[in-house]
Amino acid sequence: MTEATALLVAAVKFKWQKDDKTYDYFIPNGLAPLVEVGRKVVVETARGETTVEVVSIKSESEKAQKTILRIVEPEVADEGEKA
């Protein structure tokens, strides 16, 4: 990949993980402005699609092989509802 087409990489953590291991996924150019630390995204795994949390953003990775599929939109609470 050339510098002009280089994709950013998101290090993500699965909610079931007990250790600090992360997995790297490429960030598609169209999603790059939306992906940030703490954001939930959907990725493809051997077991299907799953939601994960972005824990860091990197400029490169030797481990990334797959791409983030989409952003999980935050739920907006109705102002009339009580928590």
N, CA, C and O atoms as CSV, one atom per row, in Angstrom:
chain,resi,resn,atom,element,x,y,z
A,1,MET,N,N,0.829,-1.174,0.000
A,1,MET,CA,C,0.000,0.000,0.000
A,1,MET,C,C,0.878,1.244,0.000
A,1,MET,O,O,1.870,1.301,0.727
A,2,THR,N,N,0.530,2.223,-0.794
A,2,THR,CA,C,1.309,3.454,-0.814
A,2,THR,C,C,0.830,4.370,0.293
A,2,THR,O,O,-0.226,4.148,0.885
A,3,GLU,N,N,1.618,5.407,0.569
A,3,GLU,CA,C,1.226,6.350,1.610
A,3,GLU,C,C,-0.103,7.005,1.302
A,3,GLU,O,O,-0.894,7.256,2.211
A,4,ALA,N,N,-0.361,7.285,0.042
A,4,ALA,CA,C,-1.599,7.960,-0.343
A,4,ALA,C,C,-2.821,7.092,-0.078
A,4,ALA,O,O,-3.908,7.615,0.167
A,5,THR,N,N,-2.657,5.781,-0.123
A,5,THR,CA,C,-3.795,4.895,0.089
A,5,THR,C,C,-3.715,4.135,1.407
A,5,THR,O,O,-4.538,3.254,1.658
A,6,ALA,N,N,-2.747,4.456,2.247
A,6,ALA,CA,C,-2.584,3.751,3.513
A,6,ALA,C,C,-3.803,3.966,4.403
A,6,ALA,O,O,-4.307,5.081,4.542
A,7,LEU,N,N,-4.258,2.880,4.994
A,7,LEU,CA,C,-5.399,2.950,5.893
A,7,LEU,C,C,-4.915,3.023,7.333
A,7,LEU,O,O,-3.900,2.428,7.693
A,8,LEU,N,N,-5.652,3.757,8.145
A,8,LEU,CA,C,-5.385,3.745,9.576
A,8,LEU,C,C,-5.818,2.396,10.127
A,8,LEU,O,O,-6.562,1.659,9.481
A,9,VAL,N,N,-5.347,2.083,11.320
A,9,VAL,CA,C,-5.652,0.801,11.948
A,9,VAL,C,C,-6.235,1.057,13.329
A,9,VAL,O,O,-5.736,1.895,14.080
A,10,ALA,N,N,-7.297,0.325,13.656
A,10,ALA,CA,C,-7.890,0.403,14.991
A,10,ALA,C,C,-7.516,-0.854,15.759
A,10,ALA,O,O,-7.705,-1.969,15.273
A,11,ALA,N,N,-6.986,-0.670,16.956
A,11,ALA,CA,C,-6.769,-1.800,17.859
A,11,ALA,C,C,-8.056,-1.944,18.657
A,11,ALA,O,O,-8.514,-0.988,19.283
A,12,VAL,N,N,-8.639,-3.140,18.635
A,12,VAL,CA,C,-9.920,-3.354,19.302
A,12,VAL,C,C,-9.797,-4.442,20.354
A,12,VAL,O,O,-8.899,-5.283,20.314
A,13,LYS,N,N,-10.732,-4.397,21.299
A,13,LYS,CA,C,-10.766,-5.394,22.362
A,13,LYS,C,C,-12.165,-5.986,22.418
A,13,LYS,O,O,-13.162,-5.267,22.351
A,14,PHE,N,N,-12.223,-7.294,22.541
A,14,PHE,CA,C,-13.501,-7.989,22.659
A,14,PHE,C,C,-13.964,-7.953,24.113
A,14,PHE,O,O,-13.139,-8.037,25.023
A,15,LYS,N,N,-15.265,-7.830,24.343
A,15,LYS,CA,C,-15.781,-7.664,25.703
A,15,LYS,C,C,-15.547,-8.881,26.582
A,15,LYS,O,O,-15.538,-8.752,27.806
A,16,TRP,N,N,-15.359,-10.048,26.005
A,16,TRP,CA,C,-15.146,-11.259,26.791
A,16,TRP,C,C,-13.697,-11.433,27.233
A,16,TRP,O,O,-13.393,-12.309,28.043
A,17,GLN,N,N,-12.800,-10.595,26.701
A,17,GLN,CA,C,-11.371,-10.730,27.010
A,17,GLN,C,C,-11.058,-10.303,28.431
A,17,GLN,O,O,-11.536,-9.269,28.898
A,18,LYS,N,N,-10.252,-11.104,29.117
A,18,LYS,CA,C,-9.820,-10.775,30.479
A,18,LYS,C,C,-8.429,-10.142,30.486
A,18,LYS,O,O,-8.050,-9.490,31.460
A,19,ASP,N,N,-7.668,-10.328,29.410
A,19,ASP,CA,C,-6.308,-9.779,29.351
A,19,ASP,C,C,-6.287,-8.484,28.537
A,19,ASP,O,O,-7.337,-7.978,28.142
A,20,ASP,N,N,-5.110,-7.961,28.291
A,20,ASP,CA,C,-4.968,-6.692,27.569
A,20,ASP,C,C,-4.712,-6.877,26.077
A,20,ASP,O,O,-4.354,-5.918,25.393
A,21,LYS,N,N,-4.886,-8.086,25.562
A,21,LYS,CA,C,-4.622,-8.351,24.143
A,21,LYS,C,C,-5.606,-7.576,23.269
A,21,LYS,O,O,-6.793,-7.474,23.581
A,22,THR,N,N,-5.089,-7.038,22.177
A,22,THR,CA,C,-5.944,-6.335,21.220
A,22,THR,C,C,-5.769,-6.959,19.842
A,22,THR,O,O,-4.802,-7.675,19.583
A,23,TYR,N,N,-6.719,-6.673,18.974
A,23,TYR,CA,C,-6.690,-7.157,17.597
A,23,TYR,C,C,-6.779,-5.955,16.677
A,23,TYR,O,O,-7.529,-5.017,16.949
A,24,ASP,N,N,-6.023,-5.973,15.594
A,24,ASP,CA,C,-5.966,-4.835,14.679
A,24,ASP,C,C,-6.877,-5.034,13.470
A,24,ASP,O,O,-6.892,-6.097,12.849
A,25,TYR,N,N,-7.633,-3.985,13.152
A,25,TYR,CA,C,-8.512,-3.970,11.978
A,25,TYR,C,C,-8.269,-2.673,11.216
A,25,TYR,O,O,-8.130,-1.609,11.819
A,26,PHE,N,N,-8.217,-2.763,9.897
A,26,PHE,CA,C,-8.088,-1.562,9.077
A,26,PHE,C,C,-9.351,-0.715,9.203
A,26,PHE,O,O,-10.455,-1.241,9.339
A,27,ILE,N,N,-9.170,0.598,9.156
A,27,ILE,CA,C,-10.294,1.536,9.176
A,27,ILE,C,C,-10.530,1.999,7.746
A,27,ILE,O,O,-9.650,2.630,7.160
A,28,PRO,N,N,-11.702,1.704,7.161
A,28,PRO,CA,C,-11.967,2.173,5.795
A,28,PRO,C,C,-11.923,3.700,5.749
A,28,PRO,O,O,-12.323,4.366,6.704
A,29,ASN,N,N,-11.437,4.248,4.640
A,29,ASN,CA,C,-11.315,5.707,4.528
A,29,ASN,C,C,-12.622,6.433,4.827
A,29,ASN,O,O,-12.599,7.502,5.438
A,30,GLY,N,N,-13.749,5.884,4.414
A,30,GLY,CA,C,-15.036,6.531,4.654
A,30,GLY,C,C,-15.431,6.581,6.117
A,30,GLY,O,O,-16.230,7.430,6.513
A,31,LEU,N,N,-14.879,5.678,6.930
A,31,LEU,CA,C,-15.202,5.649,8.357
A,31,LEU,C,C,-14.148,6.338,9.219
A,31,LEU,O,O,-14.377,6.584,10.403
A,32,ALA,N,N,-13.005,6.647,8.634
A,32,ALA,CA,C,-11.889,7.202,9.407
A,32,ALA,C,C,-12.269,8.398,10.282
A,32,ALA,O,O,-11.824,8.461,11.428
A,33,PRO,N,N,-13.073,9.353,9.794
A,33,PRO,CA,C,-13.413,10.491,10.658
A,33,PRO,C,C,-14.305,10.106,11.841
A,33,PRO,O,O,-14.390,10.851,12.817
A,34,LEU,N,N,-14.967,8.957,11.763
A,34,LEU,CA,C,-15.915,8.557,12.803
A,34,LEU,C,C,-15.331,7.609,13.844
A,34,LEU,O,O,-15.849,7.508,14.956
A,35,VAL,N,N,-14.261,6.921,13.488
A,35,VAL,CA,C,-13.677,5.941,14.405
A,35,VAL,C,C,-12.768,6.664,15.388
A,35,VAL,O,O,-11.845,7.380,15.000
A,36,GLU,N,N,-13.054,6.460,16.672
A,36,GLU,CA,C,-12.246,7.088,17.721
A,36,GLU,C,C,-12.179,6.136,18.908
A,36,GLU,O,O,-12.979,5.206,19.014
A,37,VAL,N,N,-11.229,6.371,19.793
A,37,VAL,CA,C,-11.064,5.532,20.972
A,37,VAL,C,C,-12.354,5.572,21.789
A,37,VAL,O,O,-12.925,6.636,22.031
A,38,GLY,N,N,-12.795,4.395,22.203
A,38,GLY,CA,C,-14.026,4.273,22.977
A,38,GLY,C,C,-15.254,3.977,22.130
A,38,GLY,O,O,-16.286,3.567,22.662
A,39,ARG,N,N,-15.160,4.177,20.833
A,39,ARG,CA,C,-16.289,3.951,19.919
A,39,ARG,C,C,-16.479,2.456,19.717
A,39,ARG,O,O,-15.507,1.703,19.672
A,40,LYS,N,N,-17.707,2.035,19.599
A,40,LYS,CA,C,-18.032,0.639,19.295
A,40,LYS,C,C,-18.152,0.490,17.778
A,40,LYS,O,O,-18.765,1.319,17.105
A,41,VAL,N,N,-17.557,-0.577,17.257
A,41,VAL,CA,C,-17.591,-0.865,15.826
A,41,VAL,C,C,-17.917,-2.341,15.625
A,41,VAL,O,O,-17.790,-3.147,16.548
A,42,VAL,N,N,-18.335,-2.684,14.422
A,42,VAL,CA,C,-18.639,-4.072,14.083
A,42,VAL,C,C,-17.521,-4.609,13.194
A,42,VAL,O,O,-17.130,-3.981,12.210
A,43,VAL,N,N,-17.015,-5.790,13.564
A,43,VAL,CA,C,-15.958,-6.440,12.796
A,43,VAL,C,C,-16.370,-7.873,12.473
A,43,VAL,O,O,-17.244,-8.445,13.125
A,44,GLU,N,N,-15.728,-8.437,11.463
A,44,GLU,CA,C,-15.967,-9.833,11.074
A,44,GLU,C,C,-14.946,-10.713,11.777
A,44,GLU,O,O,-13.749,-10.427,11.759
A,45,THR,N,N,-15.429,-11.788,12.400
A,45,THR,CA,C,-14.548,-12.768,13.030
A,45,THR,C,C,-14.870,-14.140,12.444
A,45,THR,O,O,-15.771,-14.269,11.615
A,46,ALA,N,N,-14.147,-15.147,12.868
A,46,ALA,CA,C,-14.404,-16.511,12.401
A,46,ALA,C,C,-15.804,-16.976,12.797
A,46,ALA,O,O,-16.372,-17.864,12.162
A,47,ARG,N,N,-16.354,-16.375,13.845
A,47,ARG,CA,C,-17.689,-16.757,14.329
A,47,ARG,C,C,-18.787,-15.827,13.831
A,47,ARG,O,O,-19.936,-15.942,14.258
A,48,GLY,N,N,-18.452,-14.924,12.947
A,48,GLY,CA,C,-19.445,-13.987,12.412
A,48,GLY,C,C,-19.168,-12.562,12.858
A,48,GLY,O,O,-18.103,-12.262,13.399
A,49,GLU,N,N,-20.136,-11.690,12.626
A,49,GLU,CA,C,-19.974,-10.284,12.991
A,49,GLU,C,C,-20.128,-10.110,14.495
A,49,GLU,O,O,-20.962,-10.761,15.124
A,50,THR,N,N,-19.317,-9.223,15.063
A,50,THR,CA,C,-19.411,-8.940,16.491
A,50,THR,C,C,-19.058,-7.484,16.755
A,50,THR,O,O,-18.325,-6.860,15.988
A,51,THR,N,N,-19.585,-6.957,17.843
A,51,THR,CA,C,-19.323,-5.580,18.240
A,51,THR,C,C,-18.135,-5.554,19.192
A,51,THR,O,O,-18.065,-6.342,20.135
A,52,VAL,N,N,-17.205,-4.643,18.935
A,52,VAL,CA,C,-16.001,-4.506,19.753
A,52,VAL,C,C,-15.777,-3.027,20.058
A,52,VAL,O,O,-16.404,-2.155,19.457
A,53,GLU,N,N,-14.877,-2.762,20.996
A,53,GLU,CA,C,-14.555,-1.381,21.353
A,53,GLU,C,C,-13.163,-1.016,20.855
A,53,GLU,O,O,-12.218,-1.791,20.998
A,54,VAL,N,N,-13.046,0.170,20.270
A,54,VAL,CA,C,-11.751,0.673,19.808
A,54,VAL,C,C,-10.971,1.168,21.025
A,54,VAL,O,O,-11.462,2.004,21.783
A,55,VAL,N,N,-9.749,0.648,21.212
A,55,VAL,CA,C,-8.928,1.062,22.346
A,55,VAL,C,C,-7.753,1.941,21.933
A,55,VAL,O,O,-7.184,2.643,22.770
A,56,SER,N,N,-7.382,1.912,20.657
A,56,SER,CA,C,-6.357,2.836,20.163
A,56,SER,C,C,-6.406,2.873,18.643
A,56,SER,O,O,-6.957,1.984,17.994
A,57,ILE,N,N,-5.810,3.933,18.096
A,57,ILE,CA,C,-5.731,4.097,16.646
A,57,ILE,C,C,-4.258,4.226,16.283
A,57,ILE,O,O,-3.513,4.984,16.905
A,58,LYS,N,N,-3.851,3.468,15.261
A,58,LYS,CA,C,-2.448,3.434,14.855
A,58,LYS,C,C,-2.335,3.770,13.376
A,58,LYS,O,O,-3.307,3.684,12.626
A,59,SER,N,N,-1.143,4.150,12.977
A,59,SER,CA,C,-0.921,4.468,11.563
A,59,SER,C,C,-0.517,3.239,10.756
A,59,SER,O,O,-0.588,3.256,9.527
A,60,GLU,N,N,-0.092,2.167,11.439
A,60,GLU,CA,C,0.295,0.955,10.718
A,60,GLU,C,C,0.206,-0.252,11.637
A,60,GLU,O,O,0.174,-0.126,12.861
A,61,SER,N,N,0.167,-1.417,11.020
A,61,SER,CA,C,0.113,-2.671,11.768
A,61,SER,C,C,0.592,-3.801,10.875
A,61,SER,O,O,0.295,-3.838,9.681
A,62,GLU,N,N,1.328,-4.710,11.463
A,62,GLU,CA,C,1.731,-5.911,10.740
A,62,GLU,C,C,0.706,-7.022,10.941
A,62,GLU,O,O,0.756,-8.046,10.260
A,63,LYS,N,N,-0.235,-6.820,11.884
A,63,LYS,CA,C,-1.209,-7.858,12.210
A,63,LYS,C,C,-2.558,-7.671,11.524
A,63,LYS,O,O,-3.291,-8.646,11.350
A,64,ALA,N,N,-2.904,-6.459,11.132
A,64,ALA,CA,C,-4.235,-6.202,10.563
A,64,ALA,C,C,-4.418,-6.936,9.245
A,64,ALA,O,O,-3.568,-6.866,8.358
A,65,GLN,N,N,-5.539,-7.642,9.128
A,65,GLN,CA,C,-5.856,-8.351,7.890
A,65,GLN,C,C,-7.273,-8.062,7.429
A,65,GLN,O,O,-7.577,-8.172,6.241
A,66,LYS,N,N,-8.138,-7.695,8.359
A,66,LYS,CA,C,-9.536,-7.437,8.024
A,66,LYS,C,C,-9.863,-5.972,8.266
A,66,LYS,O,O,-9.090,-5.231,8.875
A,67,THR,N,N,-11.035,-5.576,7.770
A,67,THR,CA,C,-11.460,-4.180,7.842
A,67,THR,C,C,-12.702,-4.052,8.714
A,67,THR,O,O,-13.551,-4.943,8.736
A,68,ILE,N,N,-12.799,-2.942,9.429
A,68,ILE,CA,C,-14.008,-2.647,10.200
A,68,ILE,C,C,-15.180,-2.583,9.228
A,68,ILE,O,O,-15.076,-1.986,8.157
A,69,LEU,N,N,-16.294,-3.201,9.606
A,69,LEU,CA,C,-17.466,-3.234,8.728
A,69,LEU,C,C,-18.320,-1.974,8.843
A,69,LEU,O,O,-18.739,-1.402,7.837
A,70,ARG,N,N,-18.572,-1.548,10.086
A,70,ARG,CA,C,-19.405,-0.356,10.288
A,70,ARG,C,C,-19.281,0.138,11.724
A,70,ARG,O,O,-18.764,-0.551,12.604
A,71,ILE,N,N,-19.771,1.348,11.925
A,71,ILE,CA,C,-19.808,1.986,13.238
A,71,ILE,C,C,-21.109,1.583,13.926
A,71,ILE,O,O,-22.140,1.441,13.268
A,72,VAL,N,N,-21.069,1.398,15.239
A,72,VAL,CA,C,-22.294,1.205,16.008
A,72,VAL,C,C,-22.740,2.590,16.450
A,72,VAL,O,O,-22.033,3.282,17.182
A,73,GLU,N,N,-23.913,2.982,15.998
A,73,GLU,CA,C,-24.426,4.306,16.358
A,73,GLU,C,C,-24.826,4.308,17.827
A,73,GLU,O,O,-25.484,3.375,18.289
A,74,PRO,N,N,-24.437,5.349,18.571
A,74,PRO,CA,C,-24.818,5.410,19.985
A,74,PRO,C,C,-26.329,5.548,20.122
A,74,PRO,O,O,-26.982,6.226,19.329
A,75,GLU,N,N,-26.869,4.891,21.146
A,75,GLU,CA,C,-28.299,4.999,21.397
A,75,GLU,C,C,-28.585,6.369,21.985
A,75,GLU,O,O,-27.878,6.839,22.876
A,76,VAL,N,N,-29.625,6.999,21.476
A,76,VAL,CA,C,-30.013,8.313,21.979
A,76,VAL,C,C,-31.212,8.113,22.887
A,76,VAL,O,O,-32.262,7.643,22.450
A,77,ALA,N,N,-31.049,8.473,24.157
A,77,ALA,CA,C,-32.148,8.331,25.108
A,77,ALA,C,C,-33.164,9.437,24.880
A,77,ALA,O,O,-32.808,10.585,24.613
A,78,ASP,N,N,-34.419,9.076,24.989
A,78,ASP,CA,C,-35.494,10.051,24.875
A,78,ASP,C,C,-35.438,10.945,26.108
A,78,ASP,O,O,-35.419,10.441,27.231
A,79,GLU,N,N,-35.413,12.254,25.920
A,79,GLU,CA,C,-35.294,13.177,27.045
A,79,GLU,C,C,-36.450,13.038,28.021
A,79,GLU,O,O,-36.305,13.385,29.193
A,80,GLY,N,N,-37.590,12.540,27.568
A,80,GLY,CA,C,-38.745,12.373,28.442
A,80,GLY,C,C,-38.656,11.130,29.310
A,80,GLY,O,O,-39.401,11.002,30.282
A,81,GLU,N,N,-37.750,10.206,28.972
A,81,GLU,CA,C,-37.605,8.977,29.746
A,81,GLU,C,C,-36.686,9.206,30.924
A,81,GLU,O,O,-35.754,10.007,30.855
A,82,LYS,N,N,-36.958,8.492,32.015
A,82,LYS,CA,C,-36.096,8.572,33.191
A,82,LYS,C,C,-35.188,7.363,33.210
A,82,LYS,O,O,-35.608,6.257,32.870
A,83,ALA,N,N,-33.945,7.569,33.607
A,83,ALA,CA,C,-32.962,6.483,33.622
A,83,ALA,C,C,-33.189,5.554,34.779
A,83,ALA,O,O,-32.451,4.583,34.944
